[in-house]
Amino acid sequence: MDRKTPFAVLCGIMKLTTFHSLIGAAALAALVIPSALAEDSNSAKTHQVKMRFSGTEETSATNLLPNDTSTSPDENHFMGKGTLGSFTVLLFRAVDINPSPSSSCSGSNYYYFEELAGGGVFRFDDGSLLYLNLTKGSDCVNVAANDAHCTLILRITGGTGRFKNASGVLTMTSTVVPVLNAPPNNPNNPVVFAATGEFTGTISGVCDEEERPDDLLRPPLAA
């Protein structure tokens, strides 16, 4: 620029350049801030899940309804994988020992039993836990086929790690066959069963970013 350029012109150019810089910064912020907010809002997602499993069911020493002599305590140990990764799950259930009438499980060889209480915990490979509470359940036993078909409706009540703020409902369906009786020569008293099945449903509030193992194992702060 010529040395004779008036000072006022220089000031005008500087002001114009600053103005353009401010406009550019504002435009960039308008692009970045919504993007950051969208990214934050998407950090907790809703998933349609399908998780297959296999494992064992057995009579349990943990009785969820100790004052109710009409229920049988049941304990399940499953392992599987699916939408949310590989997992193990421990479930406790209280099953009515008295059959109930059912339009979907009826006939001379069928017995329908309601599940009165239950719940459990998933543990995933990253150490995250997912808590469950039974809202409804039933077992349809076919004595001729020597198997049972079980359906549980499980409400998600939270967890740790990825599932700290999780909610939703899972449906568990399984086929169960007896593998061990007590005593061994009494086929009318099975105590250990083999189970295969799947969990399906919707889970919300799942975070993509997994907590570190030391965060998962750290005890909660005292109130």
N, C-alpha and C positions, 0 to 999 in steps of 0.2 A: 504494500500500500504506500502511496505517495506520502512523504513527510508533511506535505502541506494540507493533508486531509484534515478538515476541521475537527476539533475535539468533540463537538456535538454529534458529528456523524459517527465518530468512533463509539461514543457512548450509546448511540442508537443501535449500532451493530451489536454491541455487547449485550444490550438489553434484549434485542431480538433473539440472539443466540441463547441467552438464559431462558427466555420464554419458551423457545422450542425445546430446550432440554427439560423444562418442567412439564411441558405437554407430553414429551416422550416418556418421562418417568411415570406420569399419571396413567398413560395408556398401558405401560408395562405392568403397573400395579393392578389395573383393572383386569388384566389377563391372568396375572399370577395369583392374586388373592382368591378369586372364585375357584381356580384350579386347586389351590391348597385346601380350600374348604371342602371341595368335592372329594379330594383324596382322603381328607379326614373323615367325611361322612361315609365313605366306602370302606373304611378300615374295619368296621364291624359289619359282617354280611349275613345274608340269609341263604341257607343251603337246603336243597332237596336231597335227602340222604338215603343211601341204600348200603347196608353193611351186612355181609353174610358171616355166619359164625358156626362153630361146632364146639361141643364140650360135654360136660356131665351135669346131671341133676341128682341130688341125693337128699335123704332125710337129714334135717339140720338140728343142731343143739340150740340154735338161736330161734326162739319162739317169739314172734311179733305180737301174738295174742295169748299170753301165758294163762290168762283167766278163762279162756274159751277152749273147752275140752273137745269141741266139735271141729277143730281145725288141725291140719297136719303141717308142721313147719318144713319148708323146702328150701334148699340152698343150691345155687347154680354157679358153675365155673365155666365161662365161655372164652373163646379166643377167635378173632377174625380180622377182617379188613374190609375197607370200603371207601366211601366218599371222603371221610375225615381221616383216613389212614388206618394203620394197624392198631389193634386194641386188645385188651382183656377186659372182662366185665364180671363182676360179682353181684349176684342178685339174691335177695331173701324174699320168700313168699309164704303167706299163710293161706292154705287151700282148705275149703270146706270139705269135710269127709262125707257129708250127706249129699247124695245127688239131687239136682234140681231139674224140674221139667224144662225142656227146650225144644223149640220148633226146628232148630237147625242141627240138633244132635239128638236124634230120637230113633227108636227101634229096639228090638230085643237084645241086640249086642252092644248098645251104646249107653254110656253114662256121662252125664254132664255135671261138672263140678265148678262152682264159682270160686274165684280168688278174692279173698276179703281184705288183704293188706299186702304190702310189699314195697320194694325199692332196692336201690343199689348204686354202684359206681362203675363207670367206664374209666380205664386208664389207657391213654394213648402213648405212642412211642416217644413223644417229646416230653412226657411227664405230666401233661395236662390231664386233669380229672373232670368228669362230667357226672353230675348228680341226677338221680332219677327217683321218682315217687309213683307208685302204682295208683292209677285212678279206677281201673276196671280190668278184669281178667277172667278167663274161663278155660277149662280143660275139657275136651271131648274125647272120652276113652272108648276105644273099640276093642272089646275083649276078644272078638273073633280074630282080628288082625294082630292083636297083641301090641297095640301102639296107642298113642294119644296125640291129638293135635291141640296145641295151646296157643292162645291169643292174649297178649297183654297190651294195655294202653298205658304208656308211661309218660308222665309229665316231667319235663326238664326243669330243675330248680336251681341251676347255676353250676359252678365248678371252679376250677383254677386255671391259670395260664390262658390259653386261647378261649376257654369257656367261662371265664370269670363272670361275664354278663350274659351268659347264654339263657335262652328260653325256647320253649317249643314243645312238641309232642312227638313221641316215637311209638310205633306199633311193632311189637315183637310177635312173629309167628314162628312156630317150631313144631317139628315132629319128634316124638320121644318114644324110645323103646327100652324095655327093661333089660339089664345085663347082669344084675346080681340080686339074689334073693337072700333073705335072712329068716330062718336058717336056709342053707343052700338048697335043700330038698323041698322047700315050700314055695311053689310058683305063685301062690296067692299073696305073697308078702314081698314084693320087689322093693329094694331100698336104694339101688343105684341104677341110673338110666343114662343112655346115650342120647344126645340131642343135636339136631341140626336145624338151622333156620336163618332168619334175617330180621334186621331192624330197618324200618322205613319210616319216613316222615319229614318234618320240617324243623329246622333249628335256626334261630336268629341270634344275633349278637356275637357271632364268632369272629375273633380277630385274626388277621393274617399273620401278624407279628407274634411269634411265640416267645414266652418268657424264658429266661435262662433257668437251668436246673436249680441254681442256688436260690433264685427267687421263688421257685415252686416249693422248695423244701424249707424255706425260712418260716419260722413260726409266726403267727399273727401278733401284732403289737397288743400289749395289755390295755384294756379300756381305762 
